[in-house]
Amino acid sequence: MKAQARELGRRLIEVEQELDTAFRTGAADETTVARLSAAAGQLSGQLRNVHLQAHLRTQRLLKPAQIAAYARARGYAAEQGLEGGHAH
């Protein structure tokens, strides 16, 4: 997960920088903005999926008490009903 997330994050930063450069240099047009913003959105979605898939795999490996401890460590309060899950 870590390697995949890093690669996706690196690519997302590159696309965002390309979009910023297009605006900064005056090269931004409708086609460029549409292409780059779509690419950024797709990469962001892929990165989020990698992250959430890792949470699912982690939960399958942990016992209920471990899941509760993991949730507490991440700041999820039991009274919010999030102890066993992910706040998304």
Biopython code that builds the backbone (N, CA, C, O; Angstrom):
import numpy as np
from Bio.PDB.StructureBuilder import StructureBuilder

atoms = [
    (1, "MET", "N", (0.826, -1.180, 0.000)),
    (1, "MET", "CA", (0.000, 0.000, 0.000)),
    (1, "MET", "C", (0.875, 1.250, 0.000)),
    (1, "MET", "O", (0.612, 2.206, -0.729)),
    (2, "LYS", "N", (1.904, 1.228, 0.816)),
    (2, "LYS", "CA", (2.742, 2.416, 0.954)),
    (2, "LYS", "C", (3.393, 2.812, -0.370)),
    (2, "LYS", "O", (3.379, 3.984, -0.745)),
    (3, "ALA", "N", (3.959, 1.840, -1.071)),
    (3, "ALA", "CA", (4.621, 2.134, -2.349)),
    (3, "ALA", "C", (3.615, 2.624, -3.381)),
    (3, "ALA", "O", (3.881, 3.575, -4.115)),
    (4, "GLN", "N", (2.471, 1.977, -3.432)),
    (4, "GLN", "CA", (1.444, 2.370, -4.389)),
    (4, "GLN", "C", (0.922, 3.775, -4.063)),
    (4, "GLN", "O", (0.731, 4.592, -4.963)),
    (5, "ALA", "N", (0.694, 4.048, -2.787)),
    (5, "ALA", "CA", (0.207, 5.370, -2.383)),
    (5, "ALA", "C", (1.239, 6.450, -2.686)),
    (5, "ALA", "O", (0.888, 7.541, -3.136)),
    (6, "ARG", "N", (2.481, 6.155, -2.446)),
    (6, "ARG", "CA", (3.539, 7.142, -2.747)),
    (6, "ARG", "C", (3.597, 7.458, -4.237)),
    (6, "ARG", "O", (3.715, 8.621, -4.626)),
    (7, "GLU", "N", (3.515, 6.431, -5.062)),
    (7, "GLU", "CA", (3.563, 6.640, -6.510)),
    (7, "GLU", "C", (2.361, 7.467, -6.982)),
    (7, "GLU", "O", (2.510, 8.404, -7.767)),
    (8, "LEU", "N", (1.186, 7.114, -6.501)),
    (8, "LEU", "CA", (-0.011, 7.878, -6.878)),
    (8, "LEU", "C", (0.085, 9.314, -6.377)),
    (8, "LEU", "O", (-0.281, 10.249, -7.089)),
    (9, "GLY", "N", (0.574, 9.489, -5.158)),
    (9, "GLY", "CA", (0.747, 10.834, -4.608)),
    (9, "GLY", "C", (1.734, 11.649, -5.416)),
    (9, "GLY", "O", (1.509, 12.832, -5.669)),
    (10, "ARG", "N", (2.834, 11.018, -5.824)),
    (10, "ARG", "CA", (3.835, 11.697, -6.654)),
    (10, "ARG", "C", (3.228, 12.149, -7.976)),
    (10, "ARG", "O", (3.444, 13.277, -8.417)),
    (11, "ARG", "N", (2.467, 11.257, -8.600)),
    (11, "ARG", "CA", (1.832, 11.596, -9.875)),
    (11, "ARG", "C", (0.785, 12.689, -9.696)),
    (11, "ARG", "O", (0.656, 13.565, -10.551)),
    (12, "LEU", "N", (0.041, 12.648, -8.602)),
    (12, "LEU", "CA", (-0.967, 13.679, -8.332)),
    (12, "LEU", "C", (-0.297, 15.043, -8.168)),
    (12, "LEU", "O", (-0.779, 16.041, -8.704)),
    (13, "ILE", "N", (0.798, 15.087, -7.439)),
    (13, "ILE", "CA", (1.521, 16.348, -7.267)),
    (13, "ILE", "C", (2.016, 16.872, -8.607)),
    (13, "ILE", "O", (1.939, 18.073, -8.866)),
    (14, "GLU", "N", (2.523, 15.991, -9.460)),
    (14, "GLU", "CA", (2.998, 16.402, -10.785)),
    (14, "GLU", "C", (1.874, 17.030, -11.601)),
    (14, "GLU", "O", (2.061, 18.071, -12.232)),
    (15, "VAL", "N", (0.709, 16.394, -11.587)),
    (15, "VAL", "CA", (-0.428, 16.915, -12.356)),
    (15, "VAL", "C", (-0.874, 18.258, -11.787)),
    (15, "VAL", "O", (-1.161, 19.184, -12.546)),
    (16, "GLU", "N", (-0.936, 18.377, -10.460)),
    (16, "GLU", "CA", (-1.327, 19.642, -9.836)),
    (16, "GLU", "C", (-0.314, 20.740, -10.162)),
    (16, "GLU", "O", (-0.697, 21.883, -10.408)),
    (17, "GLN", "N", (0.959, 20.403, -10.167)),
    (17, "GLN", "CA", (1.988, 21.383, -10.530)),
    (17, "GLN", "C", (1.849, 21.805, -11.988)),
    (17, "GLN", "O", (2.024, 22.977, -12.323)),
    (18, "GLU", "N", (1.535, 20.853, -12.843)),
    (18, "GLU", "CA", (1.327, 21.156, -14.260)),
    (18, "GLU", "C", (0.139, 22.101, -14.429)),
    (18, "GLU", "O", (0.189, 23.032, -15.233)),
    (19, "LEU", "N", (-0.912, 21.861, -13.680)),
    (19, "LEU", "CA", (-2.086, 22.731, -13.724)),
    (19, "LEU", "C", (-1.734, 24.132, -13.213)),
    (19, "LEU", "O", (-2.115, 25.128, -13.828)),
    (20, "ASP", "N", (-1.016, 24.212, -12.104)),
    (20, "ASP", "CA", (-0.584, 25.514, -11.580)),
    (20, "ASP", "C", (0.282, 26.262, -12.594)),
    (20, "ASP", "O", (0.116, 27.464, -12.802)),
    (21, "THR", "N", (1.202, 25.538, -13.215)),
    (21, "THR", "CA", (2.085, 26.151, -14.212)),
    (21, "THR", "C", (1.292, 26.677, -15.398)),
    (21, "THR", "O", (1.577, 27.759, -15.910)),
    (22, "ALA", "N", (0.306, 25.919, -15.832)),
    (22, "ALA", "CA", (-0.520, 26.365, -16.957)),
    (22, "ALA", "C", (-1.196, 27.689, -16.637)),
    (22, "ALA", "O", (-1.235, 28.581, -17.485)),
    (23, "PHE", "N", (-1.723, 27.832, -15.440)),
    (23, "PHE", "CA", (-2.365, 29.096, -15.060)),
    (23, "PHE", "C", (-1.342, 30.207, -14.881)),
    (23, "PHE", "O", (-1.563, 31.336, -15.319)),
    (24, "ARG", "N", (-0.222, 29.889, -14.238)),
    (24, "ARG", "CA", (0.802, 30.900, -13.967)),
    (24, "ARG", "C", (1.396, 31.459, -15.249)),
    (24, "ARG", "O", (1.705, 32.649, -15.323)),
    (25, "THR", "N", (1.559, 30.611, -16.262)),
    (25, "THR", "CA", (2.199, 31.045, -17.510)),
    (25, "THR", "C", (1.203, 31.533, -18.548)),
    (25, "THR", "O", (1.596, 32.002, -19.616)),
    (26, "GLY", "N", (-0.072, 31.428, -18.243)),
    (26, "GLY", "CA", (-1.087, 31.858, -19.205)),
    (26, "GLY", "C", (-1.390, 30.806, -20.264)),
    (26, "GLY", "O", (-2.077, 31.092, -21.244)),
    (27, "ALA", "N", (-0.885, 29.598, -20.074)),
    (27, "ALA", "CA", (-1.100, 28.525, -21.048)),
    (27, "ALA", "C", (-2.400, 27.763, -20.797)),
    (27, "ALA", "O", (-2.757, 26.872, -21.568)),
    (28, "ALA", "N", (-3.101, 28.108, -19.730)),
    (28, "ALA", "CA", (-4.335, 27.379, -19.400)),
    (28, "ALA", "C", (-5.430, 27.735, -20.399)),
    (28, "ALA", "O", (-5.705, 28.908, -20.651)),
    (29, "ASP", "N", (-6.040, 26.712, -20.954)),
    (29, "ASP", "CA", (-7.233, 26.882, -21.775)),
    (29, "ASP", "C", (-8.228, 25.810, -21.347)),
    (29, "ASP", "O", (-7.920, 24.978, -20.493)),
    (30, "GLU", "N", (-9.410, 25.828, -21.936)),
    (30, "GLU", "CA", (-10.449, 24.898, -21.508)),
    (30, "GLU", "C", (-10.024, 23.434, -21.638)),
    (30, "GLU", "O", (-10.301, 22.622, -20.756)),
    (31, "THR", "N", (-9.364, 23.110, -22.722)),
    (31, "THR", "CA", (-8.951, 21.729, -22.963)),
    (31, "THR", "C", (-7.895, 21.280, -21.955)),
    (31, "THR", "O", (-7.988, 20.188, -21.394)),
    (32, "THR", "N", (-6.903, 22.118, -21.732)),
    (32, "THR", "CA", (-5.830, 21.791, -20.798)),
    (32, "THR", "C", (-6.366, 21.635, -19.380)),
    (32, "THR", "O", (-6.035, 20.680, -18.678)),
    (33, "VAL", "N", (-7.198, 22.588, -18.971)),
    (33, "VAL", "CA", (-7.761, 22.538, -17.624)),
    (33, "VAL", "C", (-8.642, 21.300, -17.458)),
    (33, "VAL", "O", (-8.591, 20.639, -16.420)),
    (34, "ALA", "N", (-9.439, 20.986, -18.461)),
    (34, "ALA", "CA", (-10.297, 19.797, -18.381)),
    (34, "ALA", "C", (-9.464, 18.530, -18.280)),
    (34, "ALA", "O", (-9.768, 17.649, -17.476)),
    (35, "ARG", "N", (-8.420, 18.432, -19.084)),
    (35, "ARG", "CA", (-7.563, 17.244, -19.089)),
    (35, "ARG", "C", (-6.834, 17.082, -17.760)),
    (35, "ARG", "O", (-6.820, 15.995, -17.182)),
    (36, "LEU", "N", (-6.235, 18.157, -17.281)),
    (36, "LEU", "CA", (-5.447, 18.069, -16.052)),
    (36, "LEU", "C", (-6.315, 17.913, -14.811)),
    (36, "LEU", "O", (-5.951, 17.172, -13.898)),
    (37, "SER", "N", (-7.440, 18.586, -14.760)),
    (37, "SER", "CA", (-8.302, 18.437, -13.585)),
    (37, "SER", "C", (-8.921, 17.041, -13.548)),
    (37, "SER", "O", (-9.115, 16.481, -12.469)),
    (38, "ALA", "N", (-9.231, 16.481, -14.705)),
    (38, "ALA", "CA", (-9.745, 15.104, -14.749)),
    (38, "ALA", "C", (-8.671, 14.122, -14.286)),
    (38, "ALA", "O", (-8.962, 13.181, -13.548)),
    (39, "ALA", "N", (-7.433, 14.342, -14.718)),
    (39, "ALA", "CA", (-6.334, 13.475, -14.307)),
    (39, "ALA", "C", (-6.112, 13.578, -12.798)),
    (39, "ALA", "O", (-5.898, 12.566, -12.129)),
    (40, "ALA", "N", (-6.162, 14.795, -12.265)),
    (40, "ALA", "CA", (-5.985, 14.988, -10.824)),
    (40, "ALA", "C", (-7.105, 14.298, -10.053)),
    (40, "ALA", "O", (-6.855, 13.661, -9.030)),
    (41, "GLY", "N", (-8.323, 14.420, -10.533)),
    (41, "GLY", "CA", (-9.453, 13.773, -9.870)),
    (41, "GLY", "C", (-9.331, 12.258, -9.889)),
    (41, "GLY", "O", (-9.619, 11.594, -8.893)),
    (42, "GLN", "N", (-8.908, 11.716, -11.017)),
    (42, "GLN", "CA", (-8.749, 10.265, -11.119)),
    (42, "GLN", "C", (-7.645, 9.769, -10.177)),
    (42, "GLN", "O", (-7.822, 8.768, -9.483)),
    (43, "LEU", "N", (-6.531, 10.459, -10.157)),
    (43, "LEU", "CA", (-5.433, 10.060, -9.270)),
    (43, "LEU", "C", (-5.840, 10.187, -7.806)),
    (43, "LEU", "O", (-5.506, 9.327, -6.990)),
    (44, "SER", "N", (-6.552, 11.245, -7.475)),
    (44, "SER", "CA", (-7.023, 11.421, -6.106)),
    (44, "SER", "C", (-7.950, 10.281, -5.698)),
    (44, "SER", "O", (-7.854, 9.766, -4.584)),
    (45, "GLY", "N", (-8.841, 9.891, -6.597)),
    (45, "GLY", "CA", (-9.738, 8.773, -6.326)),
    (45, "GLY", "C", (-8.988, 7.465, -6.162)),
    (45, "GLY", "O", (-9.327, 6.660, -5.295)),
    (46, "GLN", "N", (-7.971, 7.244, -6.984)),
    (46, "GLN", "CA", (-7.165, 6.030, -6.870)),
    (46, "GLN", "C", (-6.398, 6.009, -5.554)),
    (46, "GLN", "O", (-6.290, 4.966, -4.909)),
    (47, "LEU", "N", (-5.868, 7.159, -5.157)),
    (47, "LEU", "CA", (-5.138, 7.252, -3.901)),
    (47, "LEU", "C", (-6.060, 6.975, -2.719)),
    (47, "LEU", "O", (-5.686, 6.261, -1.788)),
    (48, "ARG", "N", (-7.235, 7.527, -2.757)),
    (48, "ARG", "CA", (-8.219, 7.291, -1.690)),
    (48, "ARG", "C", (-8.601, 5.811, -1.635)),
    (48, "ARG", "O", (-8.728, 5.241, -0.551)),
    (49, "ASN", "N", (-8.782, 5.198, -2.785)),
    (49, "ASN", "CA", (-9.127, 3.774, -2.835)),
    (49, "ASN", "C", (-8.021, 2.918, -2.218)),
    (49, "ASN", "O", (-8.309, 2.008, -1.440)),
    (50, "VAL", "N", (-6.774, 3.196, -2.551)),
    (50, "VAL", "CA", (-5.649, 2.442, -1.987)),
    (50, "VAL", "C", (-5.658, 2.552, -0.465)),
    (50, "VAL", "O", (-5.472, 1.561, 0.241)),
    (51, "HIS", "N", (-5.876, 3.758, 0.026)),
    (51, "HIS", "CA", (-5.910, 4.000, 1.470)),
    (51, "HIS", "C", (-7.044, 3.217, 2.134)),
    (51, "HIS", "O", (-6.830, 2.544, 3.142)),
    (52, "LEU", "N", (-8.223, 3.303, 1.579)),
    (52, "LEU", "CA", (-9.382, 2.640, 2.185)),
    (52, "LEU", "C", (-9.311, 1.119, 2.052)),
    (52, "LEU", "O", (-9.757, 0.404, 2.949)),
    (53, "GLN", "N", (-8.763, 0.620, 0.955)),
    (53, "GLN", "CA", (-8.585, -0.821, 0.808)),
    (53, "GLN", "C", (-7.634, -1.344, 1.885)),
    (53, "GLN", "O", (-7.834, -2.436, 2.418)),
    (54, "ALA", "N", (-6.605, -0.567, 2.202)),
    (54, "ALA", "CA", (-5.677, -0.966, 3.262)),
    (54, "ALA", "C", (-6.395, -1.047, 4.608)),
    (54, "ALA", "O", (-6.118, -1.942, 5.407)),
    (55, "HIS", "N", (-7.316, -0.116, 4.859)),
    (55, "HIS", "CA", (-8.095, -0.185, 6.098)),
    (55, "HIS", "C", (-8.935, -1.462, 6.145)),
    (55, "HIS", "O", (-9.019, -2.114, 7.186)),
    (56, "LEU", "N", (-9.545, -1.814, 5.035)),
    (56, "LEU", "CA", (-10.351, -3.038, 4.996)),
    (56, "LEU", "C", (-9.502, -4.266, 5.265)),
    (56, "LEU", "O", (-9.895, -5.140, 6.039)),
    (57, "ARG", "N", (-8.339, -4.337, 4.630)),
    (57, "ARG", "CA", (-7.453, -5.485, 4.851)),
    (57, "ARG", "C", (-6.972, -5.536, 6.292)),
    (57, "ARG", "O", (-6.873, -6.613, 6.880)),
    (58, "THR", "N", (-6.673, -4.374, 6.862)),
    (58, "THR", "CA", (-6.216, -4.316, 8.251)),
    (58, "THR", "C", (-7.290, -4.830, 9.190)),
    (58, "THR", "O", (-6.995, -5.606, 10.098)),
    (59, "GLN", "N", (-8.518, -4.416, 8.990)),
    (59, "GLN", "CA", (-9.601, -4.841, 9.866)),
    (59, "GLN", "C", (-9.821, -6.346, 9.815)),
    (59, "GLN", "O", (-10.187, -6.948, 10.825)),
    (60, "ARG", "N", (-9.608, -6.961, 8.665)),
    (60, "ARG", "CA", (-9.782, -8.415, 8.560)),
    (60, "ARG", "C", (-8.707, -9.166, 9.353)),
    (60, "ARG", "O", (-8.914, -10.316, 9.741)),
    (61, "LEU", "N", (-7.578, -8.530, 9.591)),
    (61, "LEU", "CA", (-6.478, -9.175, 10.305)),
    (61, "LEU", "C", (-6.542, -8.977, 11.816)),
    (61, "LEU", "O", (-5.932, -9.733, 12.571)),
    (62, "LEU", "N", (-7.275, -7.968, 12.253)),
    (62, "LEU", "CA", (-7.298, -7.626, 13.671)),
    (62, "LEU", "C", (-8.477, -8.240, 14.406)),
    (62, "LEU", "O", (-9.530, -8.503, 13.825)),
    (63, "LYS", "N", (-8.276, -8.460, 15.689)),
    (63, "LYS", "CA", (-9.352, -8.898, 16.575)),
    (63, "LYS", "C", (-10.154, -7.654, 16.976)),
    (63, "LYS", "O", (-9.640, -6.539, 16.888)),
    (64, "PRO", "N", (-11.419, -7.831, 17.418)),
    (64, "PRO", "CA", (-12.240, -6.667, 17.790)),
    (64, "PRO", "C", (-11.562, -5.713, 18.776)),
    (64, "PRO", "O", (-11.672, -4.497, 18.619)),
    (65, "ALA", "N", (-10.876, -6.228, 19.770)),
    (65, "ALA", "CA", (-10.196, -5.355, 20.733)),
    (65, "ALA", "C", (-9.077, -4.552, 20.065)),
    (65, "ALA", "O", (-8.832, -3.399, 20.423)),
    (66, "GLN", "N", (-8.407, -5.167, 19.098)),
    (66, "GLN", "CA", (-7.348, -4.463, 18.379)),
    (66, "GLN", "C", (-7.936, -3.373, 17.484)),
    (66, "GLN", "O", (-7.368, -2.287, 17.362)),
    (67, "ILE", "N", (-9.065, -3.666, 16.865)),
    (67, "ILE", "CA", (-9.743, -2.668, 16.028)),
    (67, "ILE", "C", (-10.146, -1.475, 16.881)),
    (67, "ILE", "O", (-9.987, -0.326, 16.466)),
    (68, "ALA", "N", (-10.669, -1.748, 18.074)),
    (68, "ALA", "CA", (-11.077, -0.670, 18.976)),
    (68, "ALA", "C", (-9.871, 0.174, 19.388)),
    (68, "ALA", "O", (-9.960, 1.401, 19.421)),
    (69, "ALA", "N", (-8.758, -0.463, 19.700)),
    (69, "ALA", "CA", (-7.551, 0.265, 20.085)),
    (69, "ALA", "C", (-7.023, 1.095, 18.912)),
    (69, "ALA", "O", (-6.578, 2.228, 19.098)),
    (70, "TYR", "N", (-7.074, 0.530, 17.717)),
    (70, "TYR", "CA", (-6.646, 1.230, 16.506)),
    (70, "TYR", "C", (-7.511, 2.468, 16.281)),
    (70, "TYR", "O", (-6.998, 3.539, 15.955)),
    (71, "ALA", "N", (-8.818, 2.321, 16.456)),
    (71, "ALA", "CA", (-9.734, 3.449, 16.274)),
    (71, "ALA", "C", (-9.463, 4.537, 17.317)),
    (71, "ALA", "O", (-9.460, 5.724, 16.992)),
    (72, "ARG", "N", (-9.236, 4.132, 18.562)),
    (72, "ARG", "CA", (-8.938, 5.119, 19.607)),
    (72, "ARG", "C", (-7.634, 5.850, 19.297)),
    (72, "ARG", "O", (-7.545, 7.067, 19.462)),
    (73, "ALA", "N", (-6.631, 5.112, 18.850)),
    (73, "ALA", "CA", (-5.342, 5.721, 18.521)),
    (73, "ALA", "C", (-5.470, 6.730, 17.384)),
    (73, "ALA", "O", (-4.713, 7.699, 17.315)),
    (74, "ARG", "N", (-6.427, 6.497, 16.497)),
    (74, "ARG", "CA", (-6.649, 7.406, 15.372)),
    (74, "ARG", "C", (-7.588, 8.545, 15.736)),
    (74, "ARG", "O", (-7.858, 9.418, 14.912)),
    (75, "GLY", "N", (-8.091, 8.538, 16.983)),
    (75, "GLY", "CA", (-8.916, 9.652, 17.436)),
    (75, "GLY", "C", (-10.397, 9.478, 17.255)),
    (75, "GLY", "O", (-11.144, 10.444, 17.407)),
    (76, "TYR", "N", (-10.864, 8.268, 16.931)),
    (76, "TYR", "CA", (-12.287, 8.014, 16.773)),
    (76, "TYR", "C", (-12.877, 7.639, 18.119)),
    (76, "TYR", "O", (-12.440, 6.678, 18.752)),
    (77, "ALA", "N", (-13.861, 8.391, 18.550)),
    (77, "ALA", "CA", (-14.473, 8.155, 19.864)),
    (77, "ALA", "C", (-15.537, 7.080, 19.759)),
    (77, "ALA", "O", (-16.292, 7.025, 18.788)),
    (78, "ALA", "N", (-15.588, 6.220, 20.777)),
    (78, "ALA", "CA", (-16.588, 5.147, 20.811)),
    (78, "ALA", "C", (-17.997, 5.718, 20.814)),
    (78, "ALA", "O", (-18.902, 5.131, 20.221)),
    (79, "GLU", "N", (-18.197, 6.862, 21.478)),
    (79, "GLU", "CA", (-19.539, 7.426, 21.548)),
    (79, "GLU", "C", (-20.034, 7.913, 20.190)),
    (79, "GLU", "O", (-21.232, 8.146, 20.023)),
    (80, "GLN", "N", (-19.144, 8.071, 19.224)),
    (80, "GLN", "CA", (-19.550, 8.458, 17.877)),
    (80, "GLN", "C", (-19.898, 7.243, 17.031)),
    (80, "GLN", "O", (-20.326, 7.383, 15.885)),
    (81, "GLY", "N", (-19.719, 6.066, 17.584)),
    (81, "GLY", "CA", (-20.041, 4.851, 16.842)),
    (81, "GLY", "C", (-19.024, 4.519, 15.772)),
    (81, "GLY", "O", (-19.343, 3.802, 14.824)),
    (82, "LEU", "N", (-17.812, 5.019, 15.901)),
    (82, "LEU", "CA", (-16.814, 4.814, 14.870)),
    (82, "LEU", "C", (-15.698, 3.873, 15.294)),
    (82, "LEU", "O", (-14.736, 3.670, 14.553)),
    (83, "GLU", "N", (-15.824, 3.303, 16.477)),
    (83, "GLU", "CA", (-14.739, 2.509, 17.025)),
    (83, "GLU", "C", (-14.330, 1.356, 16.122)),
    (83, "GLU", "O", (-13.145, 1.030, 16.048)),
    (84, "GLY", "N", (-15.266, 0.738, 15.443)),
    (84, "GLY", "CA", (-14.923, -0.400, 14.606)),
    (84, "GLY", "C", (-14.791, -0.062, 13.139)),
    (84, "GLY", "O", (-14.595, -0.960, 12.320)),
    (85, "GLY", "N", (-14.891, 1.192, 12.785)),
    (85, "GLY", "CA", (-14.899, 1.505, 11.365)),
    (85, "GLY", "C", (-14.075, 2.725, 11.017)),
    (85, "GLY", "O", (-13.180, 3.139, 11.755)),
    (86, "HIS", "N", (-14.396, 3.264, 9.914)),
    (86, "HIS", "CA", (-13.666, 4.387, 9.363)),
    (86, "HIS", "C", (-14.641, 5.514, 9.120)),
    (86, "HIS", "O", (-15.732, 5.283, 8.597)),
    (87, "ALA", "N", (-14.282, 6.707, 9.480)),
    (87, "ALA", "CA", (-15.187, 7.861, 9.351)),
    (87, "ALA", "C", (-15.135, 8.431, 7.954)),
    (87, "ALA", "O", (-14.465, 9.434, 7.711)),
    (88, "HIS", "N", (-15.836, 7.801, 7.040)),
    (88, "HIS", "CA", (-15.878, 8.328, 5.665)),
    (88, "HIS", "C", (-17.278, 8.319, 5.171)),
    (88, "HIS", "O", (-17.534, 8.722, 4.036)),
]
sb = StructureBuilder()
sb.init_structure("model")
sb.init_model(0)
sb.init_chain("A")
sb.init_seg("    ")
for serial, (resi, resn, name, xyz) in enumerate(atoms, 1):
    if name == "N":
        sb.init_residue(resn, " ", resi, " ")
    sb.init_atom(name, np.array(xyz, "f"), 0.0, 1.0, " ", f" {name:<3s}", serial, name[0])
structure = sb.get_structure()
